[in-house]
């Protein structure tokens, strides 16, 4: 549906660097990255608000690189809603429809009413934006965007200004919109939970470049390099060297220790061992388990973090484990205790060094 080819754009203080990306028809694609990564600038370039210095943007097989925004059949939803404060809810949505006194007027007005009914905002029709809650304003912005029947809906951090309860509700609404209208959606966010919940696929963006594209599982469990691993919360990132391959298991040497993993990396490759803290279990005894990796260490820190607790263990190399509050109380872990940190070979991902 969307093809971006070697896209470059220089704003002097920031630039998009050779971005190549495909978004499939009907896909919910999320561009995930930290603040300042260039996510919004990429989205605006796809929409036609910026002309690239190099590269092309194609929509449904048509080169739209030089076509103005209003001719691209794209809806755009901003973080700050961008509603007209002097227009009522109905008038804001009508503006999107460009409702005129024409033969299409009755059709457009019927569509307007259908959309307001569907989004449950008909009762707000004659109110002004400054009298609405953040969630209500965002619904109006969504209604205005989909009223023009776009082929593509671009969303720039659409939920970031909302409270957590409203944010959770509108995530569900966005999935409902995709299903109902069978529309291609590209959604920019720095919120990893949002990306996991909504995305068919995710593109991780850093410093004006797309670092990795994949499913949620691939992005969060199989990061391509150390930077992506750090961003997506893989707290255990340890540099090592592939020492050997034994019976389908890759052995990585780390400071005299041997970690077993499942990987295609070759012997002598320098790699980063990436291990999510929720995949590490702690125990006082070494007794056998299904985990191929088991290392004795000393607890150096216990840090409560909501419903979970981060436990740091020095095993000759640092390991962080996430433990539930109940487990922590039952096991009675304390700083200075000697424990075994255990994890499966299949939980280990090796990223390029």
C-alpha positions as CSV (number, residue, x, y, z in Angstrom):
1,X,0.0,0.0,0.0
2,X,2.8,2.4,1.0
3,X,6.3,2.1,-0.5
4,X,9.1,4.4,0.7
5,X,12.3,4.1,-1.2
6,X,15.7,5.6,-0.1
7,X,13.9,8.6,1.4
8,X,16.2,11.4,2.5
9,X,15.3,14.9,3.9
10,X,17.7,17.4,5.5
11,X,16.4,20.1,7.9
12,X,20.0,21.1,8.9
13,X,19.3,20.3,12.6
14,X,17.9,16.9,11.7
15,X,17.6,14.6,8.8
16,X,15.9,11.4,7.5
17,X,18.5,9.1,6.2
18,X,17.9,6.7,3.4
19,X,14.6,5.2,4.7
20,X,13.2,2.3,2.8
21,X,9.9,0.8,4.2
22,X,6.9,-1.1,3.0
23,X,3.4,-1.0,4.6
24,X,0.9,-3.6,3.5
25,X,-2.7,-2.9,2.5
26,X,-5.0,-3.1,5.5
27,X,-2.0,-3.3,7.9
28,X,-1.8,-1.5,11.3
29,X,1.9,-0.4,11.2
30,X,3.4,1.3,14.1
31,X,6.6,3.5,13.9
32,X,8.1,3.2,17.4
33,X,11.0,5.2,18.6
34,X,12.3,7.6,21.3
35,X,11.5,11.3,21.2
36,X,13.6,13.1,18.5
37,X,13.9,10.0,16.3
38,X,12.2,11.6,13.4
39,X,8.9,9.7,13.5
40,X,6.6,12.7,13.0
41,X,8.8,14.1,10.2
42,X,8.6,10.8,8.4
43,X,4.8,10.6,8.8
44,X,4.5,14.2,7.5
45,X,6.7,13.4,4.5
46,X,4.5,10.4,3.6
47,X,1.4,12.8,4.0
48,X,3.1,15.2,1.5
49,X,3.8,18.1,3.9
50,X,7.5,17.9,3.1
51,X,9.2,17.1,-0.2
52,X,12.1,14.8,0.1
53,X,15.6,15.8,-1.1
54,X,16.0,12.2,-2.4
55,X,13.9,9.1,-2.7
56,X,10.2,8.3,-3.5
57,X,6.9,7.7,-1.8
58,X,4.5,5.4,-3.6
59,X,0.8,4.7,-2.7
60,X,-1.0,1.8,-4.3
61,X,1.6,1.7,-7.1
62,X,1.5,5.4,-7.8
63,X,4.5,7.7,-7.3
64,X,3.0,10.5,-5.1
65,X,6.3,12.1,-4.1
66,X,5.4,15.4,-5.8
67,X,1.6,15.1,-5.4
68,X,0.1,17.6,-2.9
69,X,-1.3,16.3,0.4
70,X,-5.0,16.9,-0.5
71,X,-4.7,14.6,-3.5
72,X,-3.2,11.6,-1.7
73,X,-6.4,10.3,0.0
74,X,-4.7,10.3,3.4
75,X,-6.3,11.2,6.7
76,X,-4.1,12.7,9.4
77,X,-4.7,12.7,13.1
78,X,-2.5,14.9,15.3
79,X,-1.3,14.6,18.8
80,X,-3.0,17.9,19.8
81,X,-6.2,17.0,17.8
82,X,-6.0,20.2,15.6
83,X,-9.7,20.9,15.9
84,X,-11.0,24.3,14.9
85,X,-12.0,26.0,18.2
86,X,-14.6,28.3,16.6
87,X,-16.5,25.4,15.0
88,X,-18.8,22.9,16.6
89,X,-18.1,19.2,16.6
90,X,-20.4,18.8,13.7
91,X,-18.9,21.6,11.8
92,X,-15.4,20.3,12.4
93,X,-16.4,16.9,10.9
94,X,-18.2,18.7,8.0
95,X,-15.0,20.6,7.3
96,X,-13.4,17.2,6.6
97,X,-16.2,16.2,4.3
98,X,-16.1,19.6,2.6
99,X,-19.9,19.5,2.7
100,X,-21.5,21.8,0.2
101,X,-25.0,22.5,-1.2
102,X,-24.7,19.9,-4.0
103,X,-26.2,16.7,-5.2
104,X,-23.9,14.9,-2.7
105,X,-25.1,16.9,0.3
106,X,-27.6,14.4,1.5
107,X,-25.1,11.5,1.1
108,X,-22.4,13.5,3.0
109,X,-24.8,14.4,5.8
110,X,-25.9,10.8,6.1
111,X,-22.3,9.7,6.3
112,X,-21.6,12.4,8.9
113,X,-24.5,11.1,11.1
114,X,-23.4,7.5,10.6
115,X,-19.8,8.3,11.8
116,X,-21.0,10.3,14.8
117,X,-23.4,7.5,15.8
118,X,-20.7,4.9,15.3
119,X,-18.2,6.7,17.4
120,X,-20.9,7.6,19.9
121,X,-20.4,11.4,19.7
122,X,-23.8,12.4,18.2
123,X,-24.7,14.0,21.5
124,X,-21.7,16.3,21.2
125,X,-22.6,17.6,17.8
126,X,-23.3,21.2,18.8
127,X,-20.6,21.6,21.4
128,X,-17.3,23.4,20.9
129,X,-13.9,21.7,21.3
130,X,-12.9,23.6,24.4
131,X,-15.9,22.1,26.2
132,X,-14.9,18.5,25.5
133,X,-12.6,16.1,27.4
134,X,-9.3,15.0,25.7
135,X,-10.9,11.6,24.8
136,X,-13.9,13.3,23.2
137,X,-11.7,15.7,21.3
138,X,-9.7,12.8,19.9
139,X,-12.9,11.0,18.9
140,X,-13.9,14.1,16.9
141,X,-10.5,14.3,15.3
142,X,-10.8,10.6,14.3
143,X,-14.3,11.2,12.9
144,X,-13.1,14.1,10.8
145,X,-10.2,12.1,9.5
146,X,-12.3,9.0,8.5
147,X,-15.2,11.1,7.1
148,X,-13.3,11.7,3.9
149,X,-12.9,8.0,3.3
150,X,-9.1,7.9,3.1
151,X,-7.2,5.0,1.8
152,X,-4.6,5.6,4.6
153,X,-4.9,7.0,8.1
154,X,-1.8,8.5,9.6
155,X,-1.7,9.0,13.4
156,X,0.9,11.1,15.1
157,X,1.1,10.2,18.8
158,X,-2.7,10.2,19.0
159,X,-3.0,9.0,22.6
160,X,-0.1,10.5,24.3
161,X,-2.0,13.5,25.8
162,X,-4.7,11.3,27.4
163,X,-5.0,9.8,30.9
164,X,-4.3,6.0,31.1
165,X,-8.0,5.0,31.3
166,X,-9.0,7.0,28.2
167,X,-5.9,5.8,26.4
168,X,-6.8,2.2,27.0
169,X,-10.3,2.8,25.8
170,X,-9.2,4.6,22.6
171,X,-6.7,1.8,21.8
172,X,-9.7,-0.5,21.5
173,X,-11.5,2.1,19.4
174,X,-8.5,2.4,16.9
175,X,-8.6,-1.4,16.5
176,X,-12.3,-1.2,15.9
177,X,-11.8,1.5,13.2
178,X,-9.3,-0.6,11.4
179,X,-11.6,-3.6,11.4
180,X,-14.7,-1.7,10.4
181,X,-13.2,0.4,7.6
182,X,-10.5,-2.0,6.5
183,X,-8.1,0.9,6.3
184,X,-4.3,1.0,6.2
185,X,-3.1,2.7,9.4
186,X,0.4,4.1,10.2
187,X,0.7,5.1,13.9
188,X,3.7,6.9,15.4
189,X,4.4,6.5,19.1
190,X,7.1,6.1,21.8
191,X,4.9,4.0,23.9
192,X,5.9,0.3,23.7
193,X,2.7,-1.0,25.3
194,X,0.7,0.9,22.7
195,X,2.9,-0.6,19.9
196,X,2.5,-4.1,21.2
197,X,-1.3,-3.8,21.5
198,X,-2.0,-2.2,18.2
199,X,0.6,-3.2,15.7
200,X,0.5,-5.9,13.0
201,X,4.2,-4.9,12.5
202,X,6.5,-2.4,14.1
203,X,9.3,-0.3,12.6
204,X,11.8,0.9,15.2
205,X,13.1,4.3,14.3
206,X,16.3,5.9,15.7
207,X,18.2,9.0,14.7
208,X,16.3,9.4,11.4
209,X,16.7,5.8,10.3
210,X,14.6,2.6,10.5
211,X,16.7,0.3,12.7
212,X,14.4,-2.8,12.5
213,X,11.1,-3.9,11.2
214,X,9.2,-6.9,12.5
215,X,6.3,-8.3,14.5
216,X,6.0,-7.5,18.2
217,X,7.7,-10.8,19.1
218,X,10.6,-10.1,16.8
219,X,11.1,-6.5,18.0
220,X,10.8,-7.2,21.7
221,X,12.4,-10.6,21.9
222,X,14.8,-10.6,18.9
223,X,16.3,-7.0,18.7
224,X,18.7,-6.6,15.9
225,X,21.4,-4.7,17.8
226,X,22.3,-3.3,21.2
227,X,20.6,0.0,20.7
228,X,17.2,-1.5,19.8
229,X,17.6,-4.0,22.7
230,X,18.1,-1.1,25.2
231,X,15.2,0.8,23.8
232,X,12.7,-2.0,24.0
233,X,13.6,-2.9,27.6
234,X,16.0,-5.8,27.3
235,X,17.8,-5.0,30.5
236,X,20.3,-7.8,30.3
237,X,22.7,-7.0,27.4
238,X,26.0,-8.6,27.8
239,X,28.9,-8.5,25.2
240,X,30.5,-11.8,24.4
241,X,32.0,-14.0,21.7
242,X,30.6,-17.2,20.1
243,X,32.9,-19.9,21.3
244,X,31.4,-23.0,19.7
245,X,28.3,-24.7,18.3
246,X,27.2,-28.0,19.9
247,X,24.2,-30.1,18.9
248,X,22.3,-27.1,17.6
249,X,23.2,-24.9,20.7
250,X,25.4,-21.8,20.4
251,X,27.9,-21.4,23.2
252,X,28.8,-17.8,24.0
253,X,31.8,-17.0,26.2
254,X,31.3,-14.1,28.6
255,X,34.1,-13.3,31.1
256,X,35.0,-16.9,31.5
257,X,31.4,-18.1,31.7
258,X,29.5,-20.0,29.0
259,X,26.0,-19.1,28.1
260,X,23.9,-21.4,25.9
261,X,21.6,-20.0,23.2
262,X,19.8,-20.9,20.0
263,X,21.3,-18.9,17.2
264,X,22.6,-18.9,13.7
265,X,25.7,-16.9,14.6
266,X,29.1,-18.3,13.6
267,X,32.0,-19.2,15.8
268,X,34.1,-16.2,16.7
269,X,31.3,-13.7,16.0
270,X,31.2,-10.9,18.5
271,X,27.6,-10.7,19.8
272,X,25.4,-9.2,22.5
273,X,23.5,-11.6,24.7
274,X,20.0,-10.2,25.1
275,X,17.9,-11.6,27.9
276,X,14.6,-10.1,29.1
277,X,14.5,-9.9,32.9
278,X,11.1,-11.6,33.0
279,X,12.7,-14.7,31.5
280,X,15.1,-15.1,34.5
281,X,14.1,-17.1,37.5
282,X,15.9,-17.0,40.8
283,X,16.3,-19.9,43.4
284,X,18.4,-20.7,46.4
285,X,19.3,-24.2,45.1
286,X,20.9,-25.4,41.9
287,X,18.5,-28.4,41.5
288,X,17.7,-29.4,38.0
289,X,15.2,-27.5,35.9
290,X,14.4,-27.1,32.2
291,X,16.7,-24.1,32.1
292,X,20.0,-24.9,30.4
293,X,21.7,-21.8,31.9
294,X,22.3,-21.6,35.6
295,X,24.7,-19.2,37.3
296,X,25.5,-18.7,41.0
297,X,25.7,-15.1,42.1
298,X,25.0,-12.6,44.9
299,X,22.0,-10.3,45.1
300,X,23.3,-6.7,44.9
301,X,20.1,-4.8,44.7
302,X,16.3,-5.3,45.3
303,X,14.3,-2.5,43.7
304,X,10.4,-2.5,43.9
305,X,8.8,-1.5,40.7
306,X,5.0,-1.6,41.0
307,X,3.6,-5.1,41.0
308,X,7.1,-6.5,40.2
309,X,10.5,-6.2,41.8
310,X,13.8,-5.9,40.0
311,X,16.5,-8.1,41.6
312,X,20.1,-7.5,40.4
313,X,22.5,-10.4,40.8
314,X,26.3,-10.4,40.3
315,X,27.2,-13.7,38.6
316,X,30.6,-12.5,37.4
317,X,28.5,-10.6,35.0
318,X,25.3,-8.7,35.9
319,X,21.9,-10.2,35.6
320,X,18.6,-8.5,36.3
321,X,15.5,-10.6,37.1
322,X,11.9,-9.5,37.5
323,X,10.2,-11.2,40.5
324,X,6.6,-10.9,41.6
325,X,5.8,-9.4,45.0
326,X,4.4,-12.7,46.1
327,X,7.5,-14.7,45.0
328,X,9.7,-12.2,46.8
329,X,7.8,-12.7,50.0
330,X,7.6,-16.5,49.7
331,X,11.3,-16.9,48.9
332,X,12.5,-14.2,51.3
333,X,15.3,-12.9,49.0
334,X,17.5,-10.3,50.6
335,X,20.5,-8.2,49.5
336,X,23.7,-10.2,49.9
337,X,22.0,-13.6,49.5
338,X,23.6,-16.2,47.3
339,X,21.2,-17.4,44.6
340,X,21.1,-19.2,41.2
341,X,20.0,-17.2,38.2
342,X,18.4,-19.6,35.6
343,X,17.1,-19.1,32.1
344,X,16.4,-21.2,29.0
345,X,18.6,-21.2,25.9
346,X,15.5,-20.3,23.9
347,X,15.1,-17.1,26.0
348,X,18.5,-15.8,24.9
349,X,18.7,-13.7,21.8
350,X,22.1,-12.9,20.2
351,X,22.3,-9.5,18.6
352,X,25.0,-8.3,16.3
353,X,28.1,-6.9,18.1
